[in-house]
Amino acid sequence: MHYNFCRIHQTLRVTPAMEAGVTDRLWEIADVVDLVEAATPKPNRPATYRKREISN
């Protein structure tokens, strides 16, 4: 991700993704982190627990 979207190639003077037409802007690391966080599934809330009835 970093090489293709964030790092400007020396000979191309743009990122490889920009040269390939995948994107039209230079990405920052924060953009990559946001993308990863959006793809990470959110933890599910546990079901409501019922108290056990103590049998005597």
FIZAMAR-468198 format. One record per residue: residue number from 1; x, y, z of N, C-alpha, C, O, CB in turn. Coordinates in steps of 0.1 Angstrom, whole numbers, always signed. Atoms other than C-alpha are relative to their C-alpha. Glycine has a CB too. Layout:
// residues N
<pt><n>NUM</n><n_X>X</n_X><n_Y>Y</n_Y><n_Z>Z</n_Z><ca_X>X</ca_X><ca_Y>Y</ca_Y><ca_Z>Z</ca_Z><c_X>X</c_X><c_Y>Y</c_Y><c_Z>Z</c_Z><o_X>X</o_X><o_Y>Y</o_Y><o_Z>Z</o_Z><cb_X>X</cb_X><cb_Y>Y</cb_Y><cb_Z>Z</cb_Z></pt>
...
//
This chain:
// residues 56
<pt><n>1</n><n_X>+8</n_X><n_Y>-12</n_Y><n_Z>+0</n_Z><ca_X>+0</ca_X><ca_Y>+0</ca_Y><ca_Z>+0</ca_Z><c_X>+9</c_X><c_Y>+12</c_Y><c_Z>+0</c_Z><o_X>+7</o_X><o_Y>+22</o_Y><o_Z>-8</o_Z><cb_X>-9</cb_X><cb_Y>+0</cb_Y><cb_Z>+12</cb_Z></pt>
<pt><n>2</n><n_X>-8</n_X><n_Y>-12</n_Y><n_Z>-1</n_Z><ca_X>+27</ca_X><ca_Y>+25</ca_Y><ca_Z>+10</ca_Z><c_X>+7</c_X><c_Y>+2</c_Y><c_Z>-13</c_Z><o_X>+8</o_X><o_Y>+13</o_Y><o_Z>-18</o_Z><cb_X>+10</cb_X><cb_Y>-2</cb_Y><cb_Z>+12</cb_Z></pt>
<pt><n>3</n><n_X>-8</n_X><n_Y>-1</n_Y><n_Z>+12</n_Z><ca_X>+48</ca_X><ca_Y>+18</ca_Y><ca_Z>-21</ca_Z><c_X>-8</c_X><c_Y>+5</c_Y><c_Z>-11</c_Z><o_X>-4</o_X><o_Y>+14</o_Y><o_Z>-19</o_Z><cb_X>+7</cb_X><cb_Y>-13</cb_Y><cb_Z>-3</cb_Z></pt>
<pt><n>4</n><n_X>+8</n_X><n_Y>-3</n_Y><n_Z>+11</n_Z><ca_X>+20</ca_X><ca_Y>+20</ca_Y><ca_Z>-45</ca_Z><c_X>-9</c_X><c_Y>+13</c_Y><c_Z>+1</c_Z><o_X>-12</o_X><o_Y>+19</o_Y><o_Z>-9</o_Z><cb_X>-9</cb_X><cb_Y>-11</cb_Y><cb_Z>-3</cb_Z></pt>
<pt><n>5</n><n_X>+9</n_X><n_Y>-11</n_Y><n_Z>-1</n_Z><ca_X>-1</ca_X><ca_Y>+48</ca_Y><ca_Z>-31</ca_Z><c_X>+6</c_X><c_Y>+12</c_Y><c_Z>+7</c_Z><o_X>+1</o_X><o_Y>+24</o_Y><o_Z>+5</o_Z><cb_X>-12</cb_X><cb_Y>-4</cb_Y><cb_Z>+8</cb_Z></pt>
<pt><n>6</n><n_X>-5</n_X><n_Y>-12</n_Y><n_Z>-8</n_Z><ca_X>+20</ca_X><ca_Y>+70</ca_Y><ca_Z>-7</ca_Z><c_X>+14</c_X><c_Y>+4</c_Y><c_Z>-5</c_Z><o_X>+17</o_X><o_Y>+16</o_Y><o_Z>-3</o_Z><cb_X>+1</cb_X><cb_Y>-5</cb_Y><cb_Z>+14</cb_Z></pt>
<pt><n>7</n><n_X>-14</n_X><n_Y>-3</n_Y><n_Z>+3</n_Z><ca_X>+56</ca_X><ca_Y>+69</ca_Y><ca_Z>-21</ca_Z><c_X>+1</c_X><c_Y>+4</c_Y><c_Z>-15</c_Z><o_X>-3</o_X><o_Y>-3</o_Y><o_Z>-24</o_Z><cb_X>+9</cb_X><cb_Y>-12</cb_Y><cb_Z>+3</cb_Z></pt>
<pt><n>8</n><n_X>-2</n_X><n_Y>-5</n_Y><n_Z>+13</n_Z><ca_X>+65</ca_X><ca_Y>+90</ca_Y><ca_Z>-51</ca_Z><c_X>+12</c_X><c_Y>-7</c_Y><c_Z>-6</c_Z><o_X>+23</o_X><o_Y>-7</o_Y><o_Z>+0</o_Z><cb_X>+2</cb_X><cb_Y>+15</cb_Y><cb_Z>+0</cb_Z></pt>
<pt><n>9</n><n_X>-10</n_X><n_Y>+7</n_Y><n_Z>+7</n_Z><ca_X>+86</ca_X><ca_Y>+70</ca_Y><ca_Z>-76</ca_Z><c_X>+10</c_X><c_Y>+10</c_Y><c_Z>-6</c_Z><o_X>+6</o_X><o_Y>+20</o_Y><o_Z>-11</o_Z><cb_X>-5</cb_X><cb_Y>-10</cb_Y><cb_Z>-10</cb_Z></pt>
<pt><n>10</n><n_X>-10</n_X><n_Y>-10</n_Y><n_Z>+5</n_Z><ca_X>+119</ca_X><ca_Y>+87</ca_Y><ca_Z>-86</ca_Z><c_X>-1</c_X><c_Y>+2</c_Y><c_Z>-15</c_Z><o_X>+0</o_X><o_Y>+14</o_Y><o_Z>-19</o_Z><cb_X>+14</cb_X><cb_Y>-5</cb_Y><cb_Z>+4</cb_Z></pt>
<pt><n>11</n><n_X>+0</n_X><n_Y>-2</n_Y><n_Z>+14</n_Z><ca_X>+117</ca_X><ca_Y>+81</ca_Y><ca_Z>-123</ca_Z><c_X>-14</c_X><c_Y>+4</c_Y><c_Z>-6</c_Z><o_X>-15</o_X><o_Y>+11</o_Y><o_Z>-16</o_Z><cb_X>+4</cb_X><cb_Y>-13</cb_Y><cb_Z>-7</cb_Z></pt>
<pt><n>12</n><n_X>+13</n_X><n_Y>-3</n_Y><n_Z>+5</n_Z><ca_X>+79</ca_X><ca_Y>+84</ca_Y><ca_Z>-127</ca_Z><c_X>-4</c_X><c_Y>+14</c_Y><c_Z>+5</c_Z><o_X>-12</o_X><o_Y>+21</o_Y><o_Z>-2</o_Z><cb_X>-10</cb_X><cb_Y>-10</cb_Y><cb_Z>+5</cb_Z></pt>
<pt><n>13</n><n_X>+4</n_X><n_Y>-13</n_Y><n_Z>-6</n_Z><ca_X>+76</ca_X><ca_Y>+115</ca_Y><ca_Z>-105</ca_Z><c_X>-14</c_X><c_Y>+0</c_Y><c_Z>+6</c_Z><o_X>-19</o_X><o_Y>+10</o_Y><o_Z>+10</o_Z><cb_X>+2</cb_X><cb_Y>+11</cb_Y><cb_Z>-10</cb_Z></pt>
<pt><n>14</n><n_X>+14</n_X><n_Y>+3</n_Y><n_Z>-6</n_Z><ca_X>+42</ca_X><ca_Y>+101</ca_Y><ca_Z>-93</ca_Z><c_X>+1</c_X><c_Y>-14</c_Y><c_Z>+7</c_Z><o_X>+10</o_X><o_Y>-21</o_Y><o_Z>+5</o_Z><cb_X>-11</cb_X><cb_Y>+2</cb_Y><cb_Z>-10</cb_Z></pt>
<pt><n>15</n><n_X>+0</n_X><n_Y>+14</n_Y><n_Z>-5</n_Z><ca_X>+32</ca_X><ca_Y>+70</ca_Y><ca_Z>-74</ca_Z><c_X>-4</c_X><c_Y>-10</c_Y><c_Z>-11</c_Z><o_X>-10</o_X><o_Y>-6</o_Y><o_Z>-21</o_Z><cb_X>-11</cb_X><cb_Y>+0</cb_Y><cb_Z>+12</cb_Z></pt>
<pt><n>16</n><n_X>+4</n_X><n_Y>+10</n_Y><n_Z>+10</n_Z><ca_X>+27</ca_X><ca_Y>+38</ca_Y><ca_Z>-93</ca_Z><c_X>-15</c_X><c_Y>-1</c_Y><c_Z>-2</c_Z><o_X>-20</o_X><o_Y>-3</o_Y><o_Z>-13</o_Z><cb_X>+6</cb_X><cb_Y>-14</cb_Y><cb_Z>+4</cb_Z></pt>
<pt><n>17</n><n_X>+14</n_X><n_Y>+0</n_Y><n_Z>+1</n_Z><ca_X>-10</ca_X><ca_Y>+39</ca_Y><ca_Z>-85</ca_Z><c_X>-5</c_X><c_Y>+11</c_Y><c_Z>-9</c_Z><o_X>-15</o_X><o_Y>+10</o_Y><o_Z>-16</o_Z><cb_X>-7</cb_X><cb_Y>+0</cb_Y><cb_Z>+14</cb_Z></pt>
<pt><n>18</n><n_X>+4</n_X><n_Y>-12</n_Y><n_Z>+8</n_Z><ca_X>-13</ca_X><ca_Y>+74</ca_Y><ca_Z>-100</ca_Z><c_X>+4</c_X><c_Y>-3</c_Y><c_Z>-15</c_Z><o_X>-4</o_X><o_Y>+1</o_Y><o_Z>-24</o_Z><cb_X>+7</cb_X><cb_Y>+12</cb_Y><cb_Z>+5</cb_Z></pt>
<pt><n>19</n><n_X>-4</n_X><n_Y>+3</n_Y><n_Z>+14</n_Z><ca_X>+6</ca_X><ca_Y>+63</ca_Y><ca_Z>-131</ca_Z><c_X>-9</c_X><c_Y>-10</c_Y><c_Z>-7</c_Z><o_X>-12</o_X><o_Y>-9</o_Y><o_Z>-19</o_Z><cb_X>+15</cb_X><cb_Y>-5</cb_Y><cb_Z>+0</cb_Z></pt>
<pt><n>20</n><n_X>+9</n_X><n_Y>+10</n_Y><n_Z>+6</n_Z><ca_X>-17</ca_X><ca_Y>+33</ca_Y><ca_Z>-136</ca_Z><c_X>-14</c_X><c_Y>+5</c_Y><c_Z>-1</c_Z><o_X>-22</o_X><o_Y>-2</o_Y><o_Z>-7</o_Z><cb_X>+1</cb_X><cb_Y>-13</cb_Y><cb_Z>+9</cb_Z></pt>
<pt><n>21</n><n_X>+14</n_X><n_Y>-6</n_Y><n_Z>+1</n_Z><ca_X>-48</ca_X><ca_Y>+55</ca_Y><ca_Z>-132</ca_Z><c_X>-9</c_X><c_Y>-5</c_Y><c_Z>+10</c_Z><o_X>-21</o_X><o_Y>-3</o_Y><o_Z>+9</o_Z><cb_X>-5</cb_X><cb_Y>-3</cb_Y><cb_Z>-14</cb_Z></pt>
<pt><n>22</n><n_X>+8</n_X><n_Y>+5</n_Y><n_Z>-11</n_Z><ca_X>-60</ca_X><ca_Y>+38</ca_Y><ca_Z>-100</ca_Z><c_X>-5</c_X><c_Y>+12</c_Y><c_Z>+9</c_Z><o_X>-16</o_X><o_Y>+11</o_Y><o_Z>+13</o_Z><cb_X>+8</cb_X><cb_Y>-10</cb_Y><cb_Z>+8</cb_Z></pt>
<pt><n>23</n><n_X>+3</n_X><n_Y>-12</n_Y><n_Z>-8</n_Z><ca_X>-60</ca_X><ca_Y>+71</ca_Y><ca_Z>-81</ca_Z><c_X>+5</c_X><c_Y>+13</c_Y><c_Z>-6</c_Z><o_X>+14</o_X><o_Y>+12</o_Y><o_Z>-15</o_Z><cb_X>+5</cb_X><cb_Y>-2</cb_Y><cb_Z>+14</cb_Z></pt>
<pt><n>24</n><n_X>-5</n_X><n_Y>-12</n_Y><n_Z>+6</n_Z><ca_X>-55</ca_X><ca_Y>+107</ca_Y><ca_Z>-89</ca_Z><c_X>+6</c_X><c_Y>+9</c_Y><c_Z>+11</c_Z><o_X>+9</o_X><o_Y>+21</o_Y><o_Z>+8</o_Z><cb_X>-12</cb_X><cb_Y>+8</cb_Y><cb_Z>-6</cb_Z></pt>
<pt><n>25</n><n_X>-6</n_X><n_Y>-8</n_Y><n_Z>-10</n_Z><ca_X>-41</ca_X><ca_Y>+119</ca_Y><ca_Z>-56</ca_Z><c_X>+11</c_X><c_Y>-8</c_Y><c_Z>+8</c_Z><o_X>+11</o_X><o_Y>-20</o_Y><o_Z>+7</o_Z><cb_X>-10</cb_X><cb_Y>+5</cb_Y><cb_Z>+10</cb_Z></pt>
<pt><n>26</n><n_X>-10</n_X><n_Y>+6</n_Y><n_Z>-8</n_Z><ca_X>-12</ca_X><ca_Y>+112</ca_Y><ca_Z>-33</ca_Z><c_X>-6</c_X><c_Y>-3</c_Y><c_Z>+14</c_Z><o_X>-11</o_X><o_Y>+6</o_Y><o_Z>+20</o_Z><cb_X>+13</cb_X><cb_Y>+9</cb_Y><cb_Z>+2</cb_Z></pt>
<pt><n>27</n><n_X>+6</n_X><n_Y>+4</n_Y><n_Z>-12</n_Z><ca_X>-23</ca_X><ca_Y>+92</ca_Y><ca_Z>-3</ca_Z><c_X>+9</c_X><c_Y>+2</c_Y><c_Z>+12</c_Z><o_X>+21</o_X><o_Y>+3</o_Y><o_Z>+10</o_Z><cb_X>-4</cb_X><cb_Y>-15</cb_Y><cb_Z>+0</cb_Z></pt>
<pt><n>28</n><n_X>-8</n_X><n_Y>-1</n_Y><n_Z>-12</n_Z><ca_X>-11</ca_X><ca_Y>+97</ca_Y><ca_Z>+33</ca_Z><c_X>-2</c_X><c_Y>-13</c_Y><c_Z>+7</c_Z><o_X>-11</o_X><o_Y>-21</o_Y><o_Z>+5</o_Z><cb_X>-4</cb_X><cb_Y>+13</cb_Y><cb_Z>+8</cb_Z></pt>
<pt><n>29</n><n_X>+1</n_X><n_Y>+12</n_Y><n_Z>-8</n_Z><ca_X>-5</ca_X><ca_Y>+70</ca_Y><ca_Z>+58</ca_Z><c_X>-13</c_X><c_Y>-1</c_Y><c_Z>+8</c_Z><o_X>-19</o_X><o_Y>-11</o_Y><o_Z>+9</o_Z><cb_X>+12</cb_X><cb_Y>-1</cb_Y><cb_Z>+10</cb_Z></pt>
<pt><n>30</n><n_X>+13</n_X><n_Y>+0</n_Y><n_Z>-7</n_Z><ca_X>-36</ca_X><ca_Y>+81</ca_Y><ca_Z>+77</ca_Z><c_X>-12</c_X><c_Y>-5</c_Y><c_Z>-9</c_Z><o_X>-21</o_X><o_Y>-11</o_Y><o_Z>-4</o_Z><cb_X>-3</cb_X><cb_Y>+15</cb_Y><cb_Z>+4</cb_Z></pt>
<pt><n>31</n><n_X>+10</n_X><n_Y>+5</n_Y><n_Z>+9</n_Z><ca_X>-57</ca_X><ca_Y>+73</ca_Y><ca_Z>+46</ca_Z><c_X>+0</c_X><c_Y>-15</c_Y><c_Z>+0</c_Z><o_X>-10</o_X><o_Y>-22</o_Y><o_Z>-1</o_Z><cb_X>+2</cb_X><cb_Y>+6</cb_Y><cb_Z>-14</cb_Z></pt>
<pt><n>32</n><n_X>-2</n_X><n_Y>+15</n_Y><n_Z>+0</n_Z><ca_X>-43</ca_X><ca_Y>+37</ca_Y><ca_Z>+46</ca_Z><c_X>-5</c_X><c_Y>-5</c_Y><c_Z>+13</c_Z><o_X>-12</o_X><o_Y>-16</o_Y><o_Z>+13</o_Z><cb_X>+15</cb_X><cb_Y>-3</cb_Y><cb_Z>-2</cb_Z></pt>
<pt><n>33</n><n_X>+5</n_X><n_Y>+4</n_Y><n_Z>-13</n_Z><ca_X>-50</ca_X><ca_Y>+34</ca_Y><ca_Z>+83</ca_Z><c_X>-15</c_X><c_Y>+0</c_Y><c_Z>+1</c_Z><o_X>-21</o_X><o_Y>-9</o_Y><o_Z>+6</o_Z><cb_X>+6</cb_X><cb_Y>+8</cb_Y><cb_Z>+11</cb_Z></pt>
<pt><n>34</n><n_X>+15</n_X><n_Y>-1</n_Y><n_Z>+1</n_Z><ca_X>-86</ca_X><ca_Y>+46</ca_Y><ca_Z>+78</ca_Z><c_X>-6</c_X><c_Y>-11</c_Y><c_Z>-8</c_Z><o_X>-16</o_X><o_Y>-17</o_Y><o_Z>-4</o_Z><cb_X>-4</cb_X><cb_Y>+13</cb_Y><cb_Z>-5</cb_Z></pt>
<pt><n>35</n><n_X>+5</n_X><n_Y>+11</n_Y><n_Z>+8</n_Z><ca_X>-91</ca_X><ca_Y>+20</ca_Y><ca_Z>+51</ca_Z><c_X>+1</c_X><c_Y>-13</c_Y><c_Z>+7</c_Z><o_X>-9</o_X><o_Y>-21</o_Y><o_Z>+6</o_Z><cb_X>+8</cb_X><cb_Y>+0</cb_Y><cb_Z>-13</cb_Z></pt>
<pt><n>36</n><n_X>-1</n_X><n_Y>+12</n_Y><n_Z>-7</n_Z><ca_X>-78</ca_X><ca_Y>-8</ca_Y><ca_Z>+72</ca_Z><c_X>-10</c_X><c_Y>-1</c_Y><c_Z>+12</c_Z><o_X>-16</o_X><o_Y>-11</o_Y><o_Z>+14</o_Z><cb_X>+14</cb_X><cb_Y>-2</cb_Y><cb_Z>+6</cb_Z></pt>
<pt><n>37</n><n_X>+9</n_X><n_Y>+0</n_Y><n_Z>-11</n_Z><ca_X>-99</ca_X><ca_Y>+2</ca_Y><ca_Z>+102</ca_Z><c_X>-15</c_X><c_Y>-1</c_Y><c_Z>-5</c_Z><o_X>-23</o_X><o_Y>-8</o_Y><o_Z>+2</o_Z><cb_X>+1</cb_X><cb_Y>+14</cb_Y><cb_Z>+8</cb_Z></pt>
<pt><n>38</n><n_X>+13</n_X><n_Y>+2</n_Y><n_Z>+6</n_Z><ca_X>-130</ca_X><ca_Y>+4</ca_Y><ca_Z>+80</ca_Z><c_X>-3</c_X><c_Y>-14</c_Y><c_Z>-4</c_Z><o_X>-14</o_X><o_Y>-19</o_Y><o_Z>-3</o_Z><cb_X>-2</cb_X><cb_Y>+9</cb_Y><cb_Z>-12</cb_Z></pt>
<pt><n>39</n><n_X>+1</n_X><n_Y>+14</n_Y><n_Z>+4</n_Z><ca_X>-124</ca_X><ca_Y>-31</ca_Y><ca_Z>+68</ca_Z><c_X>+0</c_X><c_Y>-10</c_Y><c_Z>+12</c_Z><o_X>-5</o_X><o_Y>-22</o_Y><o_Z>+10</o_Z><cb_X>+11</cb_X><cb_Y>-4</cb_Y><cb_Z>-10</cb_Z></pt>
<pt><n>40</n><n_X>-1</n_X><n_Y>+8</n_Y><n_Z>-12</n_Z><ca_X>-119</ca_X><ca_Y>-45</ca_Y><ca_Z>+103</ca_Z><c_X>-14</c_X><c_Y>-2</c_Y><c_Z>+6</c_Z><o_X>-21</o_X><o_Y>+8</o_Y><o_Z>+9</o_Z><cb_X>+10</cb_X><cb_Y>+5</cb_Y><cb_Z>+11</cb_Z></pt>
<pt><n>41</n><n_X>+13</n_X><n_Y>+2</n_Y><n_Z>-6</n_Z><ca_X>-151</ca_X><ca_Y>-61</ca_Y><ca_Z>+117</ca_Z><c_X>-1</c_X><c_Y>+5</c_Y><c_Z>+14</c_Z><o_X>+9</o_X><o_Y>+4</o_Y><o_Z>+22</o_Z><cb_X>-4</cb_X><cb_Y>-15</cb_Y><cb_Z>-1</cb_Z></pt>
<pt><n>42</n><n_X>+2</n_X><n_Y>-6</n_Y><n_Z>-14</n_Z><ca_X>-165</ca_X><ca_Y>-44</ca_Y><ca_Z>+148</ca_Z><c_X>-4</c_X><c_Y>-12</c_Y><c_Z>+9</c_Z><o_X>-11</o_X><o_Y>-21</o_Y><o_Z>+5</o_Z><cb_X>-11</cb_X><cb_Y>+11</cb_Y><cb_Z>+0</cb_Z></pt>
<pt><n>43</n><n_X>+4</n_X><n_Y>+11</n_Y><n_Z>-10</n_Z><ca_X>-168</ca_X><ca_Y>-67</ca_Y><ca_Z>+179</ca_Z><c_X>-15</c_X><c_Y>+1</c_Y><c_Z>+3</c_Z><o_X>-21</o_X><o_Y>+12</o_Y><o_Z>+5</o_Z><cb_X>+8</cb_X><cb_Y>+1</cb_Y><cb_Z>+13</cb_Z></pt>
<pt><n>44</n><n_X>+14</n_X><n_Y>+0</n_Y><n_Z>-3</n_Z><ca_X>-203</ca_X><ca_Y>-78</ca_Y><ca_Z>+186</ca_Z><c_X>-2</c_X><c_Y>+1</c_Y><c_Z>+15</c_Z><o_X>+6</o_X><o_Y>-3</o_Y><o_Z>+23</o_Z><cb_X>-6</cb_X><cb_Y>-14</cb_Y><cb_Z>-5</cb_Z></pt>
<pt><n>45</n><n_X>+4</n_X><n_Y>-2</n_Y><n_Z>-14</n_Z><ca_X>-220</ca_X><ca_Y>-69</ca_Y><ca_Z>+218</ca_Z><c_X>-5</c_X><c_Y>-13</c_Y><c_Z>+5</c_Z><o_X>-13</o_X><o_Y>-20</o_Y><o_Z>-2</o_Z><cb_X>-11</cb_X><cb_Y>+11</cb_Y><cb_Z>+2</cb_Z></pt>
<pt><n>46</n><n_X>+5</n_X><n_Y>+14</n_Y><n_Z>-5</n_Z><ca_X>-225</ca_X><ca_Y>-100</ca_Y><ca_Z>+240</ca_Z><c_X>-15</c_X><c_Y>+1</c_Y><c_Z>+3</c_Z><o_X>-21</o_X><o_Y>+11</o_Y><o_Z>+6</o_Z><cb_X>+8</cb_X><cb_Y>-3</cb_Y><cb_Z>+13</cb_Z></pt>
<pt><n>47</n><n_X>+15</n_X><n_Y>+1</n_Y><n_Z>-3</n_Z><ca_X>-260</ca_X><ca_Y>-112</ca_Y><ca_Z>+245</ca_Z><c_X>-2</c_X><c_Y>+3</c_Y><c_Z>+14</c_Z><o_X>+7</o_X><o_Y>+2</o_Y><o_Z>+23</o_Z><cb_X>-5</cb_X><cb_Y>-14</cb_Y><cb_Z>-4</cb_Z></pt>
<pt><n>48</n><n_X>+3</n_X><n_Y>-3</n_Y><n_Z>-14</n_Z><ca_X>-277</ca_X><ca_Y>-102</ca_Y><ca_Z>+277</ca_Z><c_X>+1</c_X><c_Y>-13</c_Y><c_Z>+8</c_Z><o_X>-5</o_X><o_Y>-23</o_Y><o_Z>+4</o_Z><cb_X>-14</cb_X><cb_Y>+7</cb_Y><cb_Z>+1</cb_Z></pt>
<pt><n>49</n><n_X>-2</n_X><n_Y>+11</n_Y><n_Z>-8</n_Z><ca_X>-268</ca_X><ca_Y>-125</ca_Y><ca_Z>+304</ca_Z><c_X>-12</c_X><c_Y>-1</c_Y><c_Z>+10</c_Z><o_X>-16</o_X><o_Y>+9</o_Y><o_Z>+16</o_Z><cb_X>+13</cb_X><cb_Y>+0</cb_Y><cb_Z>+8</cb_Z></pt>
<pt><n>50</n><n_X>+10</n_X><n_Y>+1</n_Y><n_Z>-10</n_Z><ca_X>-295</ca_X><ca_Y>-139</ca_Y><ca_Z>+326</ca_Z><c_X>+6</c_X><c_Y>-6</c_Y><c_Z>+13</c_Z><o_X>+15</o_X><o_Y>-14</o_Y><o_Z>+12</o_Z><cb_X>-12</cb_X><cb_Y>-10</cb_Y><cb_Z>-5</cb_Z></pt>
<pt><n>51</n><n_X>-5</n_X><n_Y>+5</n_Y><n_Z>-13</n_Z><ca_X>-289</ca_X><ca_Y>-145</ca_Y><ca_Z>+363</ca_Z><c_X>-5</c_X><c_Y>-15</c_Y><c_Z>+2</c_Z><o_X>-16</o_X><o_Y>-18</o_Y><o_Z>-1</o_Z><cb_X>-4</cb_X><cb_Y>+9</cb_Y><cb_Z>+12</cb_Z></pt>
<pt><n>52</n><n_X>+4</n_X><n_Y>+14</n_Y><n_Z>-3</n_Z><ca_X>-289</ca_X><ca_Y>-182</ca_Y><ca_Z>+373</ca_Z><c_X>-9</c_X><c_Y>+0</c_Y><c_Z>+12</c_Z><o_X>-6</o_X><o_Y>+7</o_Y><o_Z>+22</o_Z><cb_X>+12</cb_X><cb_Y>-9</cb_Y><cb_Z>+2</cb_Z></pt>
<pt><n>53</n><n_X>+8</n_X><n_Y>+2</n_Y><n_Z>-12</n_Z><ca_X>-315</ca_X><ca_Y>-192</ca_Y><ca_Z>+397</ca_Z><c_X>+6</c_X><c_Y>-11</c_Y><c_Z>+8</c_Z><o_X>+9</o_X><o_Y>-22</o_Y><o_Z>+3</o_Z><cb_X>-15</cb_X><cb_Y>-4</cb_Y><cb_Z>-4</cb_Z></pt>
<pt><n>54</n><n_X>-6</n_X><n_Y>+9</n_Y><n_Z>-9</n_Z><ca_X>-301</ca_X><ca_Y>-210</ca_Y><ca_Z>+426</ca_Z><c_X>-11</c_X><c_Y>-10</c_Y><c_Z>+5</c_Z><o_X>-21</o_X><o_Y>-6</o_Y><o_Z>+12</o_Z><cb_X>+7</cb_X><cb_Y>+6</cb_Y><cb_Z>+12</cb_Z></pt>
<pt><n>55</n><n_X>+10</n_X><n_Y>+10</n_Y><n_Z>-5</n_Z><ca_X>-320</ca_X><ca_Y>-242</ca_Y><ca_Z>+433</ca_Z><c_X>+4</c_X><c_Y>-5</c_Y><c_Z>+14</c_Z><o_X>+15</o_X><o_Y>-9</o_Y><o_Z>+16</o_Z><cb_X>-2</cb_X><cb_Y>-12</cb_Y><cb_Z>-10</cb_Z></pt>
<pt><n>56</n><n_X>-3</n_X><n_Y>+5</n_Y><n_Z>-14</n_Z><ca_X>-323</ca_X><ca_Y>-252</ca_Y><ca_Z>+470</ca_Z><c_X>-4</c_X><c_Y>-14</c_Y><c_Z>+2</c_Z><o_X>-3</o_X><o_Y>-19</o_Y><o_Z>+12</o_Z><cb_X>-7</cb_X><cb_Y>+9</cb_Y><cb_Z>+10</cb_Z></pt>
//
